[in-house]
């Protein structure tokens, strides 16, 4: 197995996490309490970045959640959100890279 997963794979997972979070947010806004249906894609993303489950530095995990929430809030039109999700995922990936380095 490739020890360094392709950046595109991680970005694709972040994109799917954004789309899923957008769905959960919409369902919650309708009063359906969808948070129990989280896919926990962030665990897989951090695993691909080389972190074991439960060993992601709080600062880095918090940064991911912050960036993800910001990007989900920016998307208002559902039909546009999916097409913009890749660009938004690249922004998050860049934010993770800078948080990881600093």
ZATILUM-760494 format. One record per atom (N, C-alpha, C, O): residue number from 1; residue in one letter; atom name; x, y, z. Coordinates in nm, 3 decimals. Layout:
N
<NUM, A, CA, <X, Y, Z>>;
...
***
This chain:
102
<1, X, N, <0.084, -0.118, 0.000>>;
<1, X, CA, <0.000, 0.000, 0.000>>;
<1, X, C, <0.088, 0.124, 0.000>>;
<1, X, O, <0.192, 0.127, 0.066>>;
<2, X, N, <0.048, 0.225, -0.072>>;
<2, X, CA, <0.121, 0.351, -0.081>>;
<2, X, C, <0.122, 0.420, 0.055>>;
<2, X, O, <0.016, 0.445, 0.113>>;
<3, X, N, <0.242, 0.450, 0.108>>;
<3, X, CA, <0.253, 0.513, 0.239>>;
<3, X, C, <0.207, 0.658, 0.236>>;
<3, X, O, <0.161, 0.710, 0.338>>;
<4, X, N, <0.218, 0.724, 0.123>>;
<4, X, CA, <0.173, 0.862, 0.110>>;
<4, X, C, <0.051, 0.865, 0.018>>;
<4, X, O, <0.065, 0.864, -0.104>>;
<5, X, N, <-0.068, 0.869, 0.078>>;
<5, X, CA, <-0.187, 0.870, -0.008>>;
<5, X, C, <-0.189, 0.996, -0.093>>;
<5, X, O, <-0.142, 1.102, -0.051>>;
<6, X, N, <-0.243, 0.984, -0.213>>;
<6, X, CA, <-0.246, 1.100, -0.300>>;
<6, X, C, <-0.330, 1.213, -0.239>>;
<6, X, O, <-0.435, 1.191, -0.179>>;
<7, X, N, <-0.280, 1.332, -0.257>>;
<7, X, CA, <-0.349, 1.451, -0.210>>;
<7, X, C, <-0.493, 1.452, -0.261>>;
<7, X, O, <-0.584, 1.494, -0.190>>;
<8, X, N, <-0.514, 1.405, -0.385>>;
<8, X, CA, <-0.648, 1.407, -0.446>>;
<8, X, C, <-0.744, 1.318, -0.368>>;
<8, X, O, <-0.862, 1.351, -0.357>>;
<9, X, N, <-0.696, 1.206, -0.313>>;
<9, X, CA, <-0.782, 1.118, -0.234>>;
<9, X, C, <-0.827, 1.187, -0.106>>;
<9, X, O, <-0.944, 1.180, -0.069>>;
<10, X, N, <-0.735, 1.253, -0.039>>;
<10, X, CA, <-0.769, 1.323, 0.085>>;
<10, X, C, <-0.866, 1.436, 0.055>>;
<10, X, O, <-0.962, 1.456, 0.129>>;
<11, X, N, <-0.842, 1.510, -0.052>>;
<11, X, CA, <-0.932, 1.619, -0.090>>;
<11, X, C, <-1.070, 1.564, -0.125>>;
<11, X, O, <-1.171, 1.625, -0.090>>;
<12, X, N, <-1.075, 1.450, -0.192>>;
<12, X, CA, <-1.204, 1.389, -0.226>>;
<12, X, C, <-1.281, 1.350, -0.099>>;
<12, X, O, <-1.402, 1.368, -0.093>>;
<13, X, N, <-1.212, 1.298, 0.000>>;
<13, X, CA, <-1.278, 1.263, 0.126>>;
<13, X, C, <-1.326, 1.388, 0.200>>;
<13, X, O, <-1.435, 1.388, 0.258>>;
<14, X, N, <-1.245, 1.492, 0.198>>;
<14, X, CA, <-1.288, 1.618, 0.260>>;
<14, X, C, <-1.411, 1.671, 0.189>>;
<14, X, O, <-1.504, 1.719, 0.253>>;
<15, X, N, <-1.411, 1.663, 0.055>>;
<15, X, CA, <-1.527, 1.707, -0.023>>;
<15, X, C, <-1.653, 1.631, 0.018>>;
<15, X, O, <-1.758, 1.691, 0.039>>;
<16, X, N, <-1.642, 1.500, 0.030>>;
<16, X, CA, <-1.758, 1.420, 0.070>>;
<16, X, C, <-1.800, 1.452, 0.213>>;
<16, X, O, <-1.919, 1.449, 0.245>>;
<17, X, N, <-1.704, 1.482, 0.299>>;
<17, X, CA, <-1.736, 1.522, 0.436>>;
<17, X, C, <-1.814, 1.654, 0.435>>;
<17, X, O, <-1.910, 1.670, 0.510>>;
<18, X, N, <-1.773, 1.747, 0.351>>;
<18, X, CA, <-1.844, 1.875, 0.339>>;
<18, X, C, <-1.988, 1.854, 0.292>>;
<18, X, O, <-2.081, 1.911, 0.349>>;
<19, X, N, <-2.005, 1.773, 0.190>>;
<19, X, CA, <-2.139, 1.748, 0.137>>;
<19, X, C, <-2.225, 1.680, 0.243>>;
<19, X, O, <-2.342, 1.716, 0.261>>;
<20, X, N, <-2.167, 1.584, 0.313>>;
<20, X, CA, <-2.242, 1.515, 0.418>>;
<20, X, C, <-2.278, 1.610, 0.533>>;
<20, X, O, <-2.390, 1.608, 0.584>>;
<21, X, N, <-2.183, 1.693, 0.572>>;
<21, X, CA, <-2.210, 1.790, 0.680>>;
<21, X, C, <-2.319, 1.888, 0.639>>;
<21, X, O, <-2.401, 1.929, 0.720>>;
<22, X, N, <-2.319, 1.925, 0.512>>;
<22, X, CA, <-2.423, 2.016, 0.460>>;
<22, X, C, <-2.560, 1.948, 0.472>>;
<22, X, O, <-2.658, 2.012, 0.511>>;
<23, X, N, <-2.566, 1.820, 0.437>>;
<23, X, CA, <-2.690, 1.744, 0.450>>;
<23, X, C, <-2.736, 1.737, 0.595>>;
<23, X, O, <-2.852, 1.763, 0.626>>;
<24, X, N, <-2.644, 1.703, 0.685>>;
<24, X, CA, <-2.679, 1.695, 0.827>>;
<24, X, C, <-2.726, 1.830, 0.879>>;
<24, X, O, <-2.822, 1.837, 0.956>>;
<25, X, N, <-2.660, 1.936, 0.837>>;
<25, X, CA, <-2.699, 2.070, 0.879>>;
<25, X, C, <-2.841, 2.101, 0.834>>;
<25, X, O, <-2.921, 2.154, 0.911>>;
<26, X, N, <-2.873, 2.069, 0.709>>;
<26, X, CA, <-3.007, 2.093, 0.657>>;
<26, X, C, <-3.112, 2.013, 0.732>>;
<26, X, O, <-3.219, 2.064, 0.764>>;
<27, X, N, <-3.081, 1.887, 0.759>>;
<27, X, CA, <-3.176, 1.803, 0.833>>;
<27, X, C, <-3.195, 1.854, 0.975>>;
<27, X, O, <-3.307, 1.855, 1.027>>;
<28, X, N, <-3.087, 1.898, 1.039>>;
<28, X, CA, <-3.098, 1.955, 1.173>>;
<28, X, C, <-3.183, 2.081, 1.172>>;
<28, X, O, <-3.262, 2.104, 1.263>>;
<29, X, N, <-3.165, 2.164, 1.067>>;
<29, X, CA, <-3.246, 2.286, 1.057>>;
<29, X, C, <-3.394, 2.254, 1.043>>;
<29, X, O, <-3.479, 2.337, 1.079>>;
<30, X, N, <-3.425, 2.137, 0.992>>;
<30, X, CA, <-3.565, 2.093, 0.981>>;
<30, X, C, <-3.614, 2.027, 1.109>>;
<30, X, O, <-3.729, 1.985, 1.117>>;
<31, X, N, <-3.528, 2.017, 1.209>>;
<31, X, CA, <-3.565, 1.959, 1.336>>;
<31, X, C, <-3.554, 1.808, 1.341>>;
<31, X, O, <-3.617, 1.744, 1.426>>;
<32, X, N, <-3.476, 1.749, 1.252>>;
<32, X, CA, <-3.469, 1.603, 1.245>>;
<32, X, C, <-3.354, 1.542, 1.326>>;
<32, X, O, <-3.341, 1.420, 1.328>>;
<33, X, N, <-3.272, 1.622, 1.391>>;
<33, X, CA, <-3.164, 1.575, 1.479>>;
<33, X, C, <-3.080, 1.467, 1.412>>;
<33, X, O, <-3.074, 1.353, 1.457>>;
<34, X, N, <-3.015, 1.504, 1.305>>;
<34, X, CA, <-2.941, 1.409, 1.222>>;
<34, X, C, <-2.797, 1.387, 1.267>>;
<34, X, O, <-2.725, 1.309, 1.204>>;
<35, X, N, <-2.752, 1.452, 1.373>>;
<35, X, CA, <-2.612, 1.439, 1.414>>;
<35, X, C, <-2.572, 1.295, 1.447>>;
<35, X, O, <-2.454, 1.260, 1.439>>;
<36, X, N, <-2.668, 1.213, 1.483>>;
<36, X, CA, <-2.637, 1.072, 1.513>>;
<36, X, C, <-2.594, 0.994, 1.389>>;
<36, X, O, <-2.548, 0.881, 1.400>>;
<37, X, N, <-2.610, 1.054, 1.271>>;
<37, X, CA, <-2.580, 0.985, 1.147>>;
<37, X, C, <-2.451, 1.034, 1.082>>;
<37, X, O, <-2.434, 1.025, 0.961>>;
<38, X, N, <-2.362, 1.084, 1.163>>;
<38, X, CA, <-2.232, 1.130, 1.113>>;
<38, X, C, <-2.152, 1.011, 1.063>>;
<38, X, O, <-2.156, 0.902, 1.121>>;
<39, X, N, <-2.079, 1.031, 0.955>>;
<39, X, CA, <-1.995, 0.925, 0.897>>;
<39, X, C, <-1.855, 0.923, 0.956>>;
<39, X, O, <-1.779, 0.830, 0.931>>;
<40, X, N, <-1.819, 1.024, 1.034>>;
<40, X, CA, <-1.686, 1.034, 1.093>>;
<40, X, C, <-1.575, 1.024, 0.989>>;
<40, X, O, <-1.474, 0.957, 1.011>>;
<41, X, N, <-1.595, 1.090, 0.878>>;
<41, X, CA, <-1.493, 1.089, 0.772>>;
<41, X, C, <-1.364, 1.155, 0.818>>;
<41, X, O, <-1.257, 1.126, 0.765>>;
<42, X, N, <-1.373, 1.245, 0.915>>;
<42, X, CA, <-1.252, 1.312, 0.963>>;
<42, X, C, <-1.153, 1.210, 1.018>>;
<42, X, O, <-1.032, 1.229, 1.004>>;
<43, X, N, <-1.201, 1.103, 1.082>>;
<43, X, CA, <-1.110, 1.000, 1.133>>;
<43, X, C, <-1.033, 0.935, 1.019>>;
<43, X, O, <-0.912, 0.911, 1.031>>;
<44, X, N, <-1.101, 0.906, 0.911>>;
<44, X, CA, <-1.036, 0.845, 0.794>>;
<44, X, C, <-0.936, 0.943, 0.732>>;
<44, X, O, <-0.825, 0.904, 0.694>>;
<45, X, N, <-0.975, 1.069, 0.722>>;
<45, X, CA, <-0.887, 1.172, 0.665>>;
<45, X, C, <-0.759, 1.182, 0.746>>;
<45, X, O, <-0.649, 1.184, 0.690>>;
<46, X, N, <-0.773, 1.189, 0.879>>;
<46, X, CA, <-0.653, 1.200, 0.963>>;
<46, X, C, <-0.572, 1.071, 0.963>>;
<46, X, O, <-0.449, 1.075, 0.977>>;
<47, X, N, <-0.638, 0.959, 0.947>>;
<47, X, CA, <-0.566, 0.832, 0.934>>;
<47, X, C, <-0.477, 0.834, 0.810>>;
<47, X, O, <-0.362, 0.791, 0.814>>;
<48, X, N, <-0.532, 0.885, 0.699>>;
<48, X, CA, <-0.453, 0.895, 0.576>>;
<48, X, C, <-0.339, 0.996, 0.589>>;
<48, X, O, <-0.239, 0.987, 0.518>>;
<49, X, N, <-0.356, 1.091, 0.679>>;
<49, X, CA, <-0.249, 1.188, 0.704>>;
<49, X, C, <-0.144, 1.134, 0.802>>;
<49, X, O, <-0.046, 1.201, 0.832>>;
<50, X, N, <-0.167, 1.010, 0.850>>;
<50, X, CA, <-0.067, 0.944, 0.934>>;
<50, X, C, <-0.096, 0.944, 1.082>>;
<50, X, O, <-0.008, 0.907, 1.161>>;
<51, X, N, <-0.215, 0.982, 1.123>>;
<51, X, CA, <-0.250, 0.984, 1.266>>;
<51, X, C, <-0.333, 0.862, 1.302>>;
<51, X, O, <-0.422, 0.823, 1.226>>;
<52, X, N, <-0.304, 0.803, 1.417>>;
<52, X, CA, <-0.386, 0.694, 1.468>>;
<52, X, C, <-0.511, 0.753, 1.531>>;
<52, X, O, <-0.510, 0.867, 1.579>>;
<53, X, N, <-0.619, 0.676, 1.530>>;
<53, X, CA, <-0.745, 0.722, 1.590>>;
<53, X, C, <-0.720, 0.764, 1.735>>;
<53, X, O, <-0.658, 0.691, 1.812>>;
<54, X, N, <-0.770, 0.880, 1.768>>;
<54, X, CA, <-0.755, 0.932, 1.903>>;
<54, X, C, <-0.624, 1.003, 1.929>>;
<54, X, O, <-0.605, 1.058, 2.038>>;
<55, X, N, <-0.533, 1.004, 1.833>>;
<55, X, CA, <-0.403, 1.067, 1.853>>;
<55, X, C, <-0.380, 1.189, 1.764>>;
<55, X, O, <-0.267, 1.231, 1.742>>;
<56, X, N, <-0.489, 1.246, 1.715>>;
<56, X, CA, <-0.477, 1.369, 1.637>>;
<56, X, C, <-0.464, 1.484, 1.735>>;
<56, X, O, <-0.545, 1.497, 1.826>>;
<57, X, N, <-0.363, 1.568, 1.718>>;
<57, X, CA, <-0.350, 1.683, 1.809>>;
<57, X, C, <-0.478, 1.766, 1.810>>;
<57, X, O, <-0.536, 1.796, 1.705>>;
<58, X, N, <-0.521, 1.803, 1.930>>;
<58, X, CA, <-0.645, 1.879, 1.944>>;
<58, X, C, <-0.645, 2.004, 1.856>>;
<58, X, O, <-0.746, 2.037, 1.794>>;
<59, X, N, <-0.533, 2.072, 1.851>>;
<59, X, CA, <-0.524, 2.195, 1.772>>;
<59, X, C, <-0.553, 2.169, 1.624>>;
<59, X, O, <-0.622, 2.247, 1.558>>;
<60, X, N, <-0.499, 2.059, 1.573>>;
<60, X, CA, <-0.518, 2.026, 1.432>>;
<60, X, C, <-0.663, 1.981, 1.406>>;
<60, X, O, <-0.723, 2.022, 1.307>>;
<61, X, N, <-0.718, 1.898, 1.495>>;
<61, X, CA, <-0.856, 1.851, 1.478>>;
<61, X, C, <-0.953, 1.968, 1.489>>;
<61, X, O, <-1.048, 1.979, 1.410>>;
<62, X, N, <-0.930, 2.055, 1.587>>;
<62, X, CA, <-1.016, 2.173, 1.602>>;
<62, X, C, <-1.009, 2.263, 1.479>>;
<62, X, O, <-1.110, 2.319, 1.437>>;
<63, X, N, <-0.890, 2.275, 1.421>>;
<63, X, CA, <-0.874, 2.356, 1.300>>;
<63, X, C, <-0.954, 2.295, 1.185>>;
<63, X, O, <-1.018, 2.368, 1.108>>;
<64, X, N, <-0.949, 2.163, 1.172>>;
<64, X, CA, <-1.027, 2.097, 1.068>>;
<64, X, C, <-1.176, 2.125, 1.086>>;
<64, X, O, <-1.245, 2.162, 0.991>>;
<65, X, N, <-1.226, 2.107, 1.208>>;
<65, X, CA, <-1.368, 2.131, 1.233>>;
<65, X, C, <-1.407, 2.277, 1.206>>;
<65, X, O, <-1.514, 2.304, 1.152>>;
<66, X, N, <-1.319, 2.369, 1.243>>;
<66, X, CA, <-1.345, 2.512, 1.219>>;
<66, X, C, <-1.352, 2.540, 1.069>>;
<66, X, O, <-1.445, 2.605, 1.022>>;
<67, X, N, <-1.253, 2.491, 0.995>>;
<67, X, CA, <-1.251, 2.514, 0.850>>;
<67, X, C, <-1.372, 2.448, 0.783>>;
<67, X, O, <-1.432, 2.506, 0.693>>;
<68, X, N, <-1.407, 2.328, 0.828>>;
<68, X, CA, <-1.521, 2.257, 0.769>>;
<68, X, C, <-1.650, 2.335, 0.794>>;
<68, X, O, <-1.730, 2.352, 0.703>>;
<69, X, N, <-1.669, 2.382, 0.915>>;
<69, X, CA, <-1.791, 2.457, 0.948>>;
<69, X, C, <-1.798, 2.587, 0.869>>;
<69, X, O, <-1.905, 2.624, 0.820>>;
<70, X, N, <-1.685, 2.656, 0.855>>;
<70, X, CA, <-1.683, 2.780, 0.776>>;
<70, X, C, <-1.725, 2.752, 0.632>>;
<70, X, O, <-1.804, 2.827, 0.574>>;
<71, X, N, <-1.672, 2.645, 0.575>>;
<71, X, CA, <-1.703, 2.614, 0.435>>;
<71, X, C, <-1.848, 2.568, 0.417>>;
<71, X, O, <-1.910, 2.600, 0.316>>;
<72, X, N, <-1.901, 2.495, 0.514>>;
<72, X, CA, <-2.041, 2.452, 0.506>>;
<72, X, C, <-2.132, 2.573, 0.514>>;
<72, X, O, <-2.231, 2.582, 0.441>>;
<73, X, N, <-2.099, 2.668, 0.602>>;
<73, X, CA, <-2.183, 2.788, 0.617>>;
<73, X, C, <-2.179, 2.876, 0.492>>;
<73, X, O, <-2.277, 2.944, 0.462>>;
<74, X, N, <-2.068, 2.876, 0.419>>;
<74, X, CA, <-2.056, 2.959, 0.300>>;
<74, X, C, <-2.148, 2.912, 0.188>>;
<74, X, O, <-2.195, 2.993, 0.108>>;
<75, X, N, <-2.173, 2.783, 0.181>>;
<75, X, CA, <-2.256, 2.729, 0.074>>;
<75, X, C, <-2.403, 2.741, 0.107>>;
<75, X, O, <-2.451, 2.679, 0.202>>;
<76, X, N, <-2.475, 2.820, 0.030>>;
<76, X, CA, <-2.616, 2.838, 0.059>>;
<76, X, C, <-2.704, 2.766, -0.043>>;
<76, X, O, <-2.809, 2.713, -0.006>>;
<77, X, N, <-2.664, 2.763, -0.166>>;
<77, X, CA, <-2.742, 2.699, -0.271>>;
<77, X, C, <-2.696, 2.553, -0.284>>;
<77, X, O, <-2.581, 2.527, -0.321>>;
<78, X, N, <-2.785, 2.461, -0.253>>;
<78, X, CA, <-2.748, 2.319, -0.251>>;
<78, X, C, <-2.695, 2.273, -0.386>>;
<78, X, O, <-2.599, 2.196, -0.390>>;
<79, X, N, <-2.755, 2.317, -0.495>>;
<79, X, CA, <-2.710, 2.272, -0.626>>;
<79, X, C, <-2.569, 2.322, -0.657>>;
<79, X, O, <-2.492, 2.253, -0.724>>;
<80, X, N, <-2.536, 2.439, -0.611>>;
<80, X, CA, <-2.401, 2.491, -0.630>>;
<80, X, C, <-2.302, 2.431, -0.531>>;
<80, X, O, <-2.183, 2.418, -0.561>>;
<81, X, N, <-2.351, 2.395, -0.414>>;
<81, X, CA, <-2.262, 2.349, -0.309>>;
<81, X, C, <-2.181, 2.228, -0.353>>;
<81, X, O, <-2.060, 2.223, -0.330>>;
<82, X, N, <-2.245, 2.130, -0.417>>;
<82, X, CA, <-2.173, 2.010, -0.459>>;
<82, X, C, <-2.064, 2.044, -0.560>>;
<82, X, O, <-1.955, 1.988, -0.554>>;
<83, X, N, <-2.093, 2.133, -0.653>>;
<83, X, CA, <-1.991, 2.168, -0.753>>;
<83, X, C, <-1.879, 2.251, -0.691>>;
<83, X, O, <-1.764, 2.243, -0.737>>;
<84, X, N, <-1.909, 2.328, -0.589>>;
<84, X, CA, <-1.807, 2.409, -0.523>>;
<84, X, C, <-1.733, 2.332, -0.415>>;
<84, X, O, <-1.630, 2.379, -0.365>>;
<85, X, N, <-1.782, 2.215, -0.379>>;
<85, X, CA, <-1.725, 2.142, -0.265>>;
<85, X, C, <-1.578, 2.106, -0.287>>;
<85, X, O, <-1.501, 2.105, -0.191>>;
<86, X, N, <-1.538, 2.077, -0.410>>;
<86, X, CA, <-1.397, 2.043, -0.435>>;
<86, X, C, <-1.308, 2.163, -0.404>>;
<86, X, O, <-1.204, 2.148, -0.341>>;
<87, X, N, <-1.349, 2.282, -0.450>>;
<87, X, CA, <-1.270, 2.401, -0.419>>;
<87, X, C, <-1.265, 2.425, -0.268>>;
<87, X, O, <-1.161, 2.461, -0.214>>;
<88, X, N, <-1.377, 2.405, -0.203>>;
<88, X, CA, <-1.382, 2.423, -0.057>>;
<88, X, C, <-1.294, 2.319, 0.014>>;
<88, X, O, <-1.229, 2.350, 0.114>>;
<89, X, N, <-1.293, 2.197, -0.038>>;
<89, X, CA, <-1.209, 2.091, 0.020>>;
<89, X, C, <-1.061, 2.125, 0.005>>;
<89, X, O, <-0.981, 2.099, 0.095>>;
<90, X, N, <-1.024, 2.184, -0.107>>;
<90, X, CA, <-0.884, 2.224, -0.128>>;
<90, X, C, <-0.845, 2.334, -0.030>>;
<90, X, O, <-0.731, 2.338, 0.017>>;
<91, X, N, <-0.937, 2.423, 0.001>>;
<91, X, CA, <-0.911, 2.528, 0.101>>;
<91, X, C, <-0.884, 2.463, 0.237>>;
<91, X, O, <-0.790, 2.501, 0.307>>;
<92, X, N, <-0.967, 2.366, 0.273>>;
<92, X, CA, <-0.949, 2.298, 0.402>>;
<92, X, C, <-0.817, 2.222, 0.404>>;
<92, X, O, <-0.744, 2.228, 0.503>>;
<93, X, N, <-0.785, 2.152, 0.295>>;
<93, X, CA, <-0.659, 2.078, 0.289>>;
<93, X, C, <-0.542, 2.173, 0.308>>;
<93, X, O, <-0.448, 2.143, 0.382>>;
<94, X, N, <-0.547, 2.287, 0.242>>;
<94, X, CA, <-0.442, 2.388, 0.259>>;
<94, X, C, <-0.433, 2.437, 0.403>>;
<94, X, O, <-0.324, 2.458, 0.455>>;
<95, X, N, <-0.548, 2.455, 0.466>>;
<95, X, CA, <-0.550, 2.496, 0.606>>;
<95, X, C, <-0.493, 2.390, 0.698>>;
<95, X, O, <-0.426, 2.422, 0.796>>;
<96, X, N, <-0.518, 2.264, 0.666>>;
<96, X, CA, <-0.460, 2.156, 0.745>>;
<96, X, C, <-0.309, 2.150, 0.727>>;
<96, X, O, <-0.235, 2.129, 0.823>>;
<97, X, N, <-0.264, 2.169, 0.603>>;
<97, X, CA, <-0.120, 2.167, 0.577>>;
<97, X, C, <-0.051, 2.277, 0.656>>;
<97, X, O, <0.053, 2.254, 0.717>>;
<98, X, N, <-0.109, 2.397, 0.656>>;
<98, X, CA, <-0.044, 2.508, 0.728>>;
<98, X, C, <-0.052, 2.487, 0.879>>;
<98, X, O, <0.041, 2.524, 0.950>>;
<99, X, N, <-0.160, 2.429, 0.929>>;
<99, X, CA, <-0.171, 2.403, 1.072>>;
<99, X, C, <-0.077, 2.292, 1.114>>;
<99, X, O, <-0.023, 2.293, 1.224>>;
<100, X, N, <-0.057, 2.194, 1.026>>;
<100, X, CA, <0.032, 2.081, 1.053>>;
<100, X, C, <0.177, 2.127, 1.060>>;
<100, X, O, <0.254, 2.081, 1.143>>;
<101, X, N, <0.213, 2.220, 0.971>>;
<101, X, CA, <0.350, 2.269, 0.964>>;
<101, X, C, <0.383, 2.360, 1.081>>;
<101, X, O, <0.493, 2.355, 1.136>>;
<102, X, N, <0.286, 2.444, 1.121>>;
<102, X, CA, <0.317, 2.542, 1.227>>;
<102, X, C, <0.310, 2.486, 1.366>>;
<102, X, O, <0.334, 2.557, 1.463>>;
***
